[in-house]
């Protein structure tokens, strides 16, 4: 990754001008003196122009301003800190400290369409008071007045005050310009990973559908982060990582980790050995010899020490829940059909 050139013209990329240039490249006859003739553009688009008031749309208070904020140029400056840096002349890393919205704007020129992968971990909007640098934190009274639930004198129009709605509004206004600017940085085959939990996962998915296009949704990664045995409700033991591509058609067909490749090797080896060797003892001896010679290459799969006629498998592993009470249910023994003894703290 190249270092940022400190000798800039003092402003971030003009996104509006860039949008017009892209439109001009596709429809040169609708642009004149950097202005867009929307009447001509509608004629070129034919019946694909949506004019109905009632249509499928994801909208909220402040969305138009959030869109304008994303397109507003920044006059900030990134100042290099050589005295706090390591390997200044040779490093390939860049660490920026400051407001992320302004930083994203300043990255538009040097890294426009050059970034392969972005990971962000935004506020989960759990109900705590976040103060966003771009001043989109509406107070409760402002929200109630805007939505018609209170008048200027503070009288409620409805008995069921939707006081939590402001949190979704503020969060969406905070996220919109940042995602818009992040998308501009991605290469055509770039992807973005966004951590989130159930508080805003649904809104994030809809926001990204609009920003990146529904067709570029790669998937929703669910990962377990806690053990929460709730005796009355559904236990929430996970968070999500929402994944979108800049252009899904440009991605590799298959994403595989190093471990996946090792797993494929073990499966193929198991199939070959079980096909060639029928004696169980000889089968295990042959596999054990190969295992000892290649153990250092097996990474986290080095516990797969055994083989039988069904292939390679791992030995017994602990199913005990560590530290606190886990799940409790009966598991029947395959031979006796009787319940197995449960671990002291329950199952994981």
C-alpha positions as CSV (number, residue, x, y, z in Angstrom):
1,X,0.0,0.0,0.0
2,X,1.4,3.4,-1.0
3,X,1.9,6.1,1.6
4,X,-0.4,9.2,1.4
5,X,1.2,12.1,-0.3
6,X,1.3,15.0,2.2
7,X,1.4,17.4,-0.8
8,X,-2.2,17.6,-1.6
9,X,-4.4,20.5,-2.8
10,X,-6.0,20.7,0.6
11,X,-9.4,19.1,-0.2
12,X,-10.8,15.7,-0.6
13,X,-12.1,14.2,-3.8
14,X,-15.2,16.0,-5.3
15,X,-17.6,13.1,-5.3
16,X,-20.4,15.0,-7.0
17,X,-18.1,15.9,-9.9
18,X,-16.9,12.3,-10.2
19,X,-20.5,11.1,-10.3
20,X,-21.3,13.5,-13.1
21,X,-18.2,12.4,-15.0
22,X,-19.3,8.7,-14.7
23,X,-22.8,9.6,-15.9
24,X,-21.3,11.6,-18.8
25,X,-19.3,8.6,-19.8
26,X,-22.5,6.5,-20.1
27,X,-24.9,9.2,-21.3
28,X,-22.9,12.0,-22.8
29,X,-26.0,13.6,-24.4
30,X,-27.6,14.3,-21.0
31,X,-24.7,16.4,-19.7
32,X,-24.0,20.0,-20.7
33,X,-21.5,22.3,-18.9
34,X,-21.3,19.9,-15.9
35,X,-25.1,20.0,-15.5
36,X,-27.5,17.0,-15.9
37,X,-30.6,17.3,-18.1
38,X,-33.0,15.0,-16.1
39,X,-35.7,15.3,-18.8
40,X,-33.3,13.8,-21.4
41,X,-32.1,11.2,-18.9
42,X,-35.7,10.0,-18.2
43,X,-36.3,9.7,-21.9
44,X,-33.2,7.5,-22.3
45,X,-34.2,5.3,-19.4
46,X,-37.7,4.8,-20.8
47,X,-40.1,2.9,-18.6
48,X,-37.4,2.2,-15.9
49,X,-38.0,5.5,-14.1
50,X,-39.9,5.2,-10.8
51,X,-42.3,8.1,-10.3
52,X,-45.0,6.6,-8.0
53,X,-45.2,8.0,-4.5
54,X,-46.1,4.6,-3.1
55,X,-43.2,2.2,-3.8
56,X,-40.8,0.0,-2.0
57,X,-38.2,2.2,-0.4
58,X,-36.1,2.3,2.7
59,X,-36.4,5.8,4.2
60,X,-35.9,7.7,7.5
61,X,-35.6,11.2,8.8
62,X,-32.3,12.8,7.8
63,X,-31.4,10.5,4.9
64,X,-31.1,13.3,2.4
65,X,-28.8,15.2,4.6
66,X,-26.7,12.1,5.2
67,X,-26.4,11.7,1.5
68,X,-25.2,15.3,1.1
69,X,-22.7,14.8,4.0
70,X,-21.1,11.9,2.1
71,X,-20.7,14.1,-1.0
72,X,-19.4,17.2,0.9
73,X,-15.7,17.8,0.4
74,X,-13.3,17.8,3.3
75,X,-10.6,20.4,3.8
76,X,-8.9,18.5,6.5
77,X,-5.3,17.3,6.3
78,X,-3.6,14.1,7.2
79,X,-0.4,14.9,9.0
80,X,2.4,12.3,9.1
81,X,3.9,11.4,12.5
82,X,7.3,10.1,11.7
83,X,8.5,10.3,15.3
84,X,5.7,7.9,16.4
85,X,6.1,5.6,13.4
86,X,8.2,2.4,12.8
87,X,10.0,1.6,9.6
88,X,8.7,4.8,8.0
89,X,10.6,4.2,4.7
90,X,9.7,0.6,4.3
91,X,6.4,-0.1,6.0
92,X,3.3,-1.2,4.0
93,X,0.9,-0.3,6.8
94,X,-1.0,2.9,7.4
95,X,-2.6,3.9,10.7
96,X,-4.9,6.9,10.8
97,X,-6.1,8.5,14.1
98,X,-9.0,10.9,13.9
99,X,-12.7,11.2,12.9
100,X,-13.5,8.3,10.6
101,X,-15.8,10.3,8.4
102,X,-13.2,12.9,7.6
103,X,-10.5,10.2,7.2
104,X,-12.7,8.3,4.7
105,X,-13.1,11.5,2.6
106,X,-9.4,12.2,2.6
107,X,-8.8,8.6,1.4
108,X,-11.0,9.0,-1.6
109,X,-8.3,10.5,-3.9
110,X,-5.3,8.2,-3.2
111,X,-7.3,5.0,-2.7
112,X,-10.3,5.4,-4.9
113,X,-11.2,1.8,-6.3
114,X,-7.9,0.4,-4.9
115,X,-9.0,-1.4,-1.7
116,X,-9.5,-5.2,-1.8
117,X,-11.1,-5.7,1.6
118,X,-12.7,-3.5,4.3
119,X,-13.7,-4.6,7.8
120,X,-15.6,-2.3,10.1
121,X,-16.9,-2.7,13.6
122,X,-19.5,0.1,14.1
123,X,-21.4,0.9,17.2
124,X,-24.1,-1.8,17.7
125,X,-26.6,0.8,18.9
126,X,-27.5,-1.0,22.1
127,X,-29.3,2.0,23.7
128,X,-26.2,3.8,25.0
129,X,-25.8,7.5,24.1
130,X,-23.4,7.9,21.2
131,X,-22.2,11.3,20.3
132,X,-21.5,11.2,16.6
133,X,-18.9,13.7,15.2
134,X,-21.2,14.7,12.3
135,X,-23.8,16.1,14.8
136,X,-26.7,13.8,13.9
137,X,-27.7,13.0,17.5
138,X,-31.3,14.3,17.8
139,X,-32.5,14.7,21.3
140,X,-35.8,13.0,22.3
141,X,-38.0,16.1,22.2
142,X,-36.8,17.0,18.7
143,X,-37.6,13.5,17.5
144,X,-41.1,13.5,19.2
145,X,-41.9,16.9,17.7
146,X,-40.7,15.8,14.2
147,X,-42.8,12.6,14.3
148,X,-45.9,14.5,15.5
149,X,-45.9,12.8,18.9
150,X,-45.4,16.2,20.7
151,X,-46.2,19.7,19.9
152,X,-43.9,22.7,20.6
153,X,-45.3,22.9,24.2
154,X,-44.4,19.4,25.0
155,X,-47.8,17.8,24.9
156,X,-47.9,14.3,23.6
157,X,-50.2,13.5,20.6
158,X,-50.1,9.7,21.3
159,X,-50.1,7.7,24.5
160,X,-47.5,5.2,23.2
161,X,-44.4,7.3,22.6
162,X,-42.0,5.6,20.2
163,X,-38.9,6.9,22.1
164,X,-36.6,4.2,20.7
165,X,-37.1,5.3,17.1
166,X,-34.6,8.1,17.4
167,X,-31.8,5.6,18.0
168,X,-32.4,3.9,14.6
169,X,-32.6,7.3,12.9
170,X,-29.4,8.5,14.4
171,X,-27.6,5.2,13.7
172,X,-28.7,5.2,10.1
173,X,-27.6,8.8,9.6
174,X,-24.2,8.0,11.1
175,X,-23.7,4.8,9.0
176,X,-25.0,6.1,5.6
177,X,-22.2,8.4,4.6
178,X,-19.5,6.1,6.0
179,X,-20.7,3.1,4.0
180,X,-21.1,5.3,0.9
181,X,-17.5,6.5,1.1
182,X,-16.2,3.0,2.0
183,X,-17.8,1.6,-1.2
184,X,-16.0,4.2,-3.3
185,X,-12.7,2.8,-2.0
186,X,-13.4,-0.8,-3.0
187,X,-11.9,-2.4,-6.1
188,X,-14.3,-4.1,-8.5
189,X,-13.6,-7.4,-6.8
190,X,-13.5,-5.9,-3.3
191,X,-15.6,-6.9,-0.3
192,X,-16.7,-5.3,3.0
193,X,-17.3,-7.2,6.3
194,X,-19.4,-5.4,8.9
195,X,-19.8,-6.7,12.5
196,X,-23.2,-6.1,14.1
197,X,-25.7,-7.7,16.4
198,X,-29.5,-8.0,16.4
199,X,-30.1,-4.4,17.4
200,X,-29.4,-3.1,13.9
201,X,-28.7,-6.2,11.8
202,X,-32.0,-5.8,9.9
203,X,-31.4,-2.1,9.2
204,X,-27.8,-2.7,8.2
205,X,-28.9,-5.4,5.7
206,X,-31.4,-3.0,4.1
207,X,-29.0,-0.1,4.1
208,X,-26.3,-2.3,2.4
209,X,-28.9,-3.6,-0.1
210,X,-29.4,0.0,-1.2
211,X,-25.8,1.0,-1.1
212,X,-24.2,-2.1,-2.8
213,X,-27.2,-3.7,-4.5
214,X,-29.1,-6.8,-3.3
215,X,-27.4,-8.8,-6.0
216,X,-24.0,-8.2,-4.3
217,X,-25.0,-9.7,-0.9
218,X,-22.4,-12.4,-0.2
219,X,-23.7,-13.7,3.1
220,X,-24.3,-13.3,6.8
221,X,-21.7,-14.9,9.0
222,X,-23.0,-16.0,12.3
223,X,-20.5,-16.5,15.1
224,X,-21.1,-17.6,18.6
225,X,-19.6,-15.2,21.2
226,X,-21.2,-16.3,24.5
227,X,-23.0,-19.0,26.3
228,X,-26.3,-17.7,27.7
229,X,-28.7,-20.2,29.1
230,X,-31.9,-18.2,29.4
231,X,-34.6,-20.3,31.1
232,X,-37.5,-18.2,29.9
233,X,-36.7,-16.7,26.5
234,X,-34.6,-17.6,23.4
235,X,-30.9,-17.3,24.3
236,X,-28.9,-14.9,22.2
237,X,-25.4,-16.3,21.9
238,X,-24.2,-14.9,18.6
239,X,-23.3,-11.8,16.6
240,X,-23.3,-11.3,12.8
241,X,-20.8,-10.2,10.2
242,X,-22.7,-8.9,7.1
243,X,-20.7,-9.4,3.9
244,X,-21.2,-7.5,0.7
245,X,-19.2,-7.3,-2.5
246,X,-18.6,-4.3,-4.8
247,X,-19.4,-6.6,-7.7
248,X,-20.2,-10.2,-6.8
249,X,-19.7,-11.4,-10.3
250,X,-16.0,-10.4,-10.0
251,X,-15.3,-12.5,-6.9
252,X,-13.6,-15.9,-7.0
253,X,-16.1,-18.7,-7.1
254,X,-14.8,-20.4,-4.0
255,X,-13.2,-18.9,-0.8
256,X,-11.1,-21.4,1.0
257,X,-8.8,-21.1,4.0
258,X,-5.5,-23.0,4.5
259,X,-7.4,-25.3,6.8
260,X,-9.9,-26.1,4.1
261,X,-7.1,-27.2,1.8
262,X,-5.6,-29.4,4.5
263,X,-9.1,-31.0,5.1
264,X,-9.4,-31.8,1.4
265,X,-6.0,-33.5,1.5
266,X,-7.0,-35.6,4.6
267,X,-10.3,-36.6,3.0
268,X,-8.6,-37.6,-0.3
269,X,-5.9,-39.6,1.6
270,X,-8.5,-41.3,3.7
271,X,-10.5,-42.4,0.6
272,X,-7.3,-43.7,-1.1
273,X,-6.1,-45.7,1.9
274,X,-9.5,-47.2,2.7
275,X,-9.8,-48.3,-1.0
276,X,-6.3,-49.9,-1.1
277,X,-6.1,-51.4,2.5
278,X,-8.8,-53.6,3.9
279,X,-7.1,-54.7,7.1
280,X,-7.9,-52.3,9.9
281,X,-4.6,-52.7,11.8
282,X,-2.6,-52.2,8.6
283,X,-4.8,-49.2,7.7
284,X,-4.1,-47.5,11.0
285,X,-0.3,-48.3,10.9
286,X,0.0,-46.9,7.4
287,X,-1.9,-43.7,8.2
288,X,0.0,-43.2,11.5
289,X,3.3,-43.3,9.6
290,X,2.0,-40.6,7.1
291,X,0.6,-38.6,10.0
292,X,4.0,-38.5,11.9
293,X,5.8,-37.4,8.8
294,X,3.3,-34.6,8.0
295,X,2.0,-33.5,11.4
296,X,3.8,-30.1,11.2
297,X,1.8,-29.3,8.0
298,X,-1.6,-30.1,9.5
299,X,-2.1,-26.9,11.5
300,X,-5.3,-27.1,13.7
301,X,-6.2,-30.5,12.1
302,X,-3.3,-32.3,13.7
303,X,-5.8,-34.0,16.1
304,X,-7.1,-36.2,13.2
305,X,-4.9,-39.1,14.2
306,X,-7.1,-42.0,13.4
307,X,-8.6,-43.8,10.5
308,X,-11.2,-46.6,9.9
309,X,-13.2,-47.9,7.0
310,X,-15.1,-44.6,6.9
311,X,-12.1,-42.4,6.7
312,X,-10.0,-40.1,8.8
313,X,-11.4,-39.0,12.2
314,X,-10.4,-37.2,15.4
315,X,-10.1,-38.7,18.8
316,X,-12.4,-37.9,21.8
317,X,-12.8,-34.2,22.6
318,X,-14.1,-32.5,25.7
319,X,-17.8,-31.6,25.5
320,X,-17.8,-30.1,29.0
321,X,-19.0,-26.5,29.3
322,X,-16.1,-24.5,30.9
323,X,-16.6,-22.3,33.9
324,X,-20.4,-22.2,34.3
325,X,-23.6,-24.3,33.9
326,X,-24.1,-25.4,30.3
327,X,-26.8,-27.2,28.4
328,X,-28.4,-30.3,29.8
329,X,-30.1,-33.0,27.8
330,X,-29.9,-36.8,27.4
331,X,-27.6,-38.4,24.7
332,X,-28.3,-42.1,24.2
333,X,-25.4,-44.5,23.9
334,X,-25.4,-46.1,20.4
335,X,-24.9,-49.6,21.9
336,X,-26.8,-49.7,25.2
337,X,-29.5,-47.1,24.2
338,X,-29.2,-45.7,27.7
339,X,-28.5,-42.0,28.6
340,X,-24.8,-41.2,28.8
341,X,-23.5,-39.6,32.0
342,X,-23.7,-35.8,31.7
343,X,-20.6,-33.6,32.2
344,X,-20.3,-31.9,35.6
345,X,-21.2,-28.5,34.3
346,X,-23.3,-29.6,31.4
347,X,-22.6,-29.7,27.7
348,X,-21.0,-26.9,25.7
